[in-house]
Amino acid sequence: MFPTPIEKSSRGWQLGYQGLLPVALIAWLLPLIAVAVFSMKPDVDFTAGNYWGVPSRFAGFENYAKVFFESDMPRYLMNSILITVPTVIGAVALSCMTGFALGIYRFRSNLWIFFMFVAGNFVPFQILMVPVRDLTLGLGLYNTKLGLVLFHVAFQTGFCTLFMRNFIRALPFELIEAARVEGVAEWRIFWFVVLPLMKPAIAALAVLIFTFIWNDYFWAVVLTQGVESQPVTAGITSFNAQYRAAYHLMSAGSIVAALPPVAMFFLMQKHFIAGLTLGAVK
């Protein structure tokens, strides 16, 4: 029923696995490696067609200096921070409360309300492009960071509620019953009993949502325009001119834009892995 562990396979399978694993890893990392190499090439290499060859000269410091000091990249990065951080806080906070309500209380239509949260995750977001854009225009939220934050919070709360509700249902219900016997108010049960137990799940969910929102490109282009409110994923395209694309600067900007999610993961790696594996064994 389950595949045989590689350490219990024949010696031939083990050698084949050990030989193919580095090849698969390099193939998976090849686009990132290509972008990193492009970011260190001078502009003349692209006009000469030197896409995959050795750089004619090392221009990494020059390219990254232009990205930081001769473009609007710092403003785009700040926009991404001002969009992503409130979205993570809002979506996680709402999902903690909705997950607690749907996971602890038994009331009529509990399951149907939970299904409504889950069903939103199955709607292709592309078909919502025009209605959502018209809604932001009608509310005066188009091309604003607040509009993008509210939109992301609304769309991410469904997945977050699914995550939190299932996590809370796995907690020992006896703790909540014991607190109720002692006469503890429901909001204090949530704040002092349930919420401390949810820290690994909150950390794991925060990393996931941070990555989702930071790397979003579709809605950043649909709902914002210009340096005033566009995040970094959409701002990278500002290096494209009408007749020419500065691929070396776009590559450097892409590397810079990818650093915050990577740093976020490594800073929260301990809690992230604990949140994903909690409940896997008894």
C-alpha positions as CSV (number, residue, x, y, z in Angstrom):
1,M,0.0,0.0,0.0
2,F,2.9,2.4,0.8
3,P,6.1,2.7,-1.2
4,T,9.1,1.0,0.0
5,P,11.6,3.3,1.8
6,I,14.7,4.0,-0.3
7,E,17.0,2.6,2.5
8,K,15.2,-0.7,2.2
9,S,15.5,-0.9,-1.6
10,S,18.1,-2.6,-3.6
11,R,21.6,-1.1,-4.0
12,G,20.9,-0.2,-7.6
13,W,17.8,1.8,-6.7
14,Q,19.7,3.6,-4.0
15,L,22.6,4.6,-6.4
16,G,20.1,5.7,-9.0
17,Y,18.2,7.8,-6.4
18,Q,21.4,9.4,-5.1
19,G,22.5,10.2,-8.7
20,L,19.2,11.7,-9.9
21,L,18.5,13.7,-6.7
22,P,21.3,16.3,-7.4
23,V,20.1,16.5,-11.1
24,A,16.5,17.2,-10.1
25,L,17.6,19.8,-7.5
26,I,19.7,21.6,-10.1
27,A,16.9,21.5,-12.6
28,W,14.5,22.9,-10.0
29,L,16.9,25.7,-9.1
30,L,17.9,26.5,-12.7
31,P,15.5,29.4,-13.1
32,L,16.7,31.0,-9.9
33,I,20.3,30.5,-10.8
34,A,19.7,32.1,-14.2
35,V,18.1,35.1,-12.6
36,A,21.0,35.4,-10.2
37,V,23.5,35.2,-13.1
38,F,21.5,37.8,-15.1
39,S,21.6,40.2,-12.2
40,M,25.4,40.3,-12.4
41,K,25.8,40.9,-16.1
42,P,26.2,44.3,-17.8
43,D,23.6,45.6,-20.1
44,V,25.9,45.0,-23.2
45,D,25.7,41.3,-22.7
46,F,22.0,41.3,-23.5
47,T,22.3,43.4,-26.6
48,A,25.1,41.1,-27.8
49,G,22.9,38.0,-27.1
50,N,25.1,36.6,-24.3
51,Y,22.2,35.2,-22.3
52,W,23.7,32.0,-20.9
53,G,27.4,32.6,-21.3
54,V,30.0,34.0,-18.8
55,P,29.5,37.7,-18.1
56,S,31.9,39.9,-20.0
57,R,32.5,41.7,-16.8
58,F,31.1,41.6,-13.3
59,A,28.4,44.3,-12.9
60,G,26.6,43.0,-9.8
61,F,27.4,46.0,-7.5
62,E,26.5,48.4,-10.3
63,N,23.2,46.7,-11.1
64,Y,22.1,46.5,-7.4
65,A,23.2,50.0,-6.8
66,K,20.9,51.2,-9.6
67,V,18.1,49.2,-8.3
68,F,18.3,50.7,-4.8
69,F,19.5,54.3,-5.5
70,E,18.4,55.1,-9.1
71,S,14.9,53.6,-9.2
72,D,11.7,53.4,-7.1
73,M,12.5,50.0,-5.8
74,P,12.8,51.1,-2.1
75,R,9.3,52.7,-2.4
76,Y,7.9,49.5,-4.0
77,L,9.4,47.4,-1.1
78,M,7.9,49.7,1.4
79,N,4.5,49.4,-0.3
80,S,4.8,45.6,-0.1
81,I,5.5,45.8,3.6
82,L,2.6,48.1,4.2
83,I,0.3,45.7,2.3
84,T,1.6,42.4,3.5
85,V,2.0,42.9,7.2
86,P,-1.5,44.3,7.9
87,T,-2.9,41.5,5.7
88,V,-1.2,38.8,7.7
89,I,-2.3,40.3,11.0
90,G,-5.9,40.8,9.8
91,A,-6.3,37.4,8.2
92,V,-4.7,35.5,11.1
93,A,-6.6,37.4,13.7
94,L,-10.0,36.9,12.0
95,S,-9.3,33.2,11.3
96,C,-8.3,32.6,15.0
97,M,-11.7,34.0,16.1
98,T,-13.7,32.2,13.4
99,G,-11.8,29.0,13.8
100,F,-12.5,29.1,17.6
101,A,-16.2,29.7,17.0
102,L,-16.6,27.0,14.4
103,G,-14.4,24.5,16.1
104,I,-15.6,24.9,19.7
105,Y,-19.3,25.8,19.6
106,R,-22.0,23.5,18.4
107,F,-24.9,25.4,16.8
108,R,-27.3,25.0,13.8
109,S,-25.7,25.7,10.4
110,N,-22.2,25.4,11.9
111,L,-21.1,23.1,9.2
112,W,-22.8,25.1,6.4
113,I,-21.0,28.3,7.5
114,F,-17.7,26.4,7.5
115,F,-18.5,25.1,4.0
116,M,-19.0,28.7,2.9
117,F,-15.5,29.6,4.1
118,V,-14.0,26.5,2.3
119,A,-16.0,27.0,-0.9
120,G,-14.4,30.4,-1.5
121,N,-11.1,28.7,-2.0
122,F,-12.4,26.8,-5.0
123,V,-13.6,29.9,-6.9
124,P,-11.1,30.7,-9.8
125,F,-9.9,34.2,-8.8
126,Q,-9.5,35.2,-12.4
127,I,-13.3,35.3,-13.0
128,L,-13.5,37.9,-10.1
129,M,-11.2,40.4,-11.7
130,V,-13.9,42.7,-13.2
131,P,-16.3,42.6,-10.3
132,V,-13.6,43.2,-7.7
133,R,-12.1,46.1,-9.8
134,D,-15.5,47.7,-10.2
135,L,-16.2,47.3,-6.5
136,T,-12.9,49.0,-5.6
137,L,-13.7,51.8,-8.0
138,G,-17.2,52.3,-6.5
139,L,-15.8,52.4,-3.0
140,G,-13.0,54.7,-3.9
141,L,-10.4,52.1,-3.0
142,Y,-8.8,51.6,-6.4
143,N,-5.1,52.2,-6.6
144,T,-4.8,52.3,-2.8
145,K,-2.9,50.1,-0.4
146,L,-5.9,49.9,1.9
147,G,-8.1,48.5,-0.9
148,L,-5.5,45.8,-1.6
149,V,-5.2,45.0,2.1
150,L,-8.9,44.6,2.5
151,F,-9.2,42.5,-0.6
152,H,-6.4,40.1,0.5
153,V,-7.8,39.8,4.0
154,A,-11.2,38.9,2.6
155,F,-9.9,36.3,0.2
156,Q,-7.3,34.7,2.6
157,T,-9.6,34.4,5.6
158,G,-11.3,31.4,4.0
159,F,-8.2,29.3,3.8
160,C,-7.0,30.6,7.2
161,T,-10.3,29.6,8.8
162,L,-10.0,26.1,7.4
163,F,-6.5,25.8,8.8
164,M,-7.4,27.2,12.2
165,R,-10.7,25.4,12.7
166,N,-9.1,22.0,12.0
167,F,-6.2,22.8,14.3
168,I,-8.5,23.9,17.2
169,R,-10.7,20.8,16.9
170,A,-7.6,18.7,17.5
171,L,-6.9,20.4,20.8
172,P,-8.0,18.7,24.1
173,F,-11.6,19.8,24.7
174,E,-11.2,18.9,28.3
175,L,-9.1,22.1,28.9
176,I,-12.1,24.2,27.7
177,E,-14.6,22.2,29.8
178,A,-12.3,22.6,32.9
179,A,-12.1,26.4,32.3
180,R,-15.9,26.6,32.0
181,V,-16.4,24.6,35.2
182,E,-14.2,27.2,37.0
183,G,-16.5,29.9,35.7
184,V,-14.0,31.5,33.2
185,A,-15.7,33.8,30.6
186,E,-15.6,32.6,27.0
187,W,-13.4,35.4,25.8
188,R,-10.9,34.6,28.5
189,I,-11.0,30.9,27.5
190,F,-10.1,32.0,24.0
191,W,-7.4,34.4,25.1
192,F,-5.7,32.6,27.9
193,V,-6.4,28.9,27.2
194,V,-6.8,28.4,23.4
195,L,-4.7,31.1,21.9
196,P,-1.4,30.1,23.7
197,L,-1.9,26.6,22.3
198,M,-2.3,28.0,18.8
199,K,1.1,29.7,18.6
200,P,2.7,27.0,16.3
201,A,-0.3,27.1,14.0
202,I,-0.3,30.9,14.0
203,A,3.5,30.9,13.1
204,A,3.0,28.4,10.3
205,L,0.0,30.3,8.9
206,A,1.7,33.6,9.1
207,V,4.6,32.4,7.0
208,L,2.3,30.9,4.4
209,I,0.1,34.0,4.1
210,F,3.2,36.3,4.1
211,T,4.6,34.4,1.2
212,F,1.2,34.3,-0.7
213,I,0.6,38.1,-0.4
214,W,4.2,39.2,-0.9
215,N,4.5,37.2,-4.2
216,D,1.1,38.2,-5.5
217,Y,1.3,39.7,-9.0
218,F,-2.1,39.3,-10.5
219,W,-4.1,41.5,-8.1
220,A,-1.3,43.9,-7.7
221,V,-1.6,44.7,-11.4
222,V,-5.4,44.6,-11.4
223,L,-6.0,46.9,-8.4
224,T,-3.1,49.2,-8.3
225,Q,-1.0,51.3,-10.7
226,G,2.0,53.6,-10.2
227,V,4.6,53.9,-7.5
228,E,2.1,55.3,-4.9
229,S,0.6,51.9,-4.1
230,Q,2.0,49.1,-6.3
231,P,3.9,46.4,-4.4
232,V,7.3,45.2,-5.5
233,T,6.1,42.3,-7.7
234,A,4.4,44.8,-10.0
235,G,7.0,47.5,-9.6
236,I,9.7,45.3,-11.1
237,T,8.1,45.8,-14.5
238,S,8.9,49.5,-14.2
239,F,12.4,48.7,-15.6
240,N,10.7,47.9,-18.9
241,A,10.8,50.9,-21.3
242,Q,8.7,51.3,-24.5
243,Y,11.3,49.8,-26.8
244,R,13.8,48.2,-24.4
245,A,13.7,46.0,-21.3
246,A,16.5,46.2,-18.7
247,Y,16.7,42.5,-17.9
248,H,19.8,42.9,-15.8
249,L,18.0,45.4,-13.5
250,M,14.8,43.3,-13.5
251,S,16.8,40.3,-12.4
252,A,18.5,42.2,-9.6
253,G,15.1,43.6,-8.5
254,S,13.7,40.0,-8.5
255,I,16.4,38.8,-6.3
256,V,15.9,41.7,-3.9
257,A,12.1,41.0,-3.9
258,A,12.6,37.3,-3.1
259,L,14.8,38.0,0.0
260,P,12.0,39.0,2.5
261,P,10.0,35.8,2.2
262,V,13.1,33.7,2.4
263,A,14.2,35.6,5.5
264,M,10.8,35.2,7.0
265,F,10.8,31.5,6.5
266,F,14.3,31.0,8.1
267,L,13.4,33.2,11.0
268,M,10.2,31.3,11.7
269,Q,11.4,27.9,10.5
270,K,11.3,26.3,14.0
271,H,7.7,27.4,14.6
272,F,6.7,26.7,11.0
273,I,7.8,23.1,11.1
274,A,6.3,22.6,14.6
275,G,3.0,23.9,13.4
276,L,2.9,21.6,10.3
277,T,3.9,18.5,12.3
278,L,1.9,19.1,15.4
279,G,-0.6,16.2,15.8
280,A,1.3,13.9,13.4
281,V,2.3,11.6,16.2
282,K,0.9,10.8,19.6
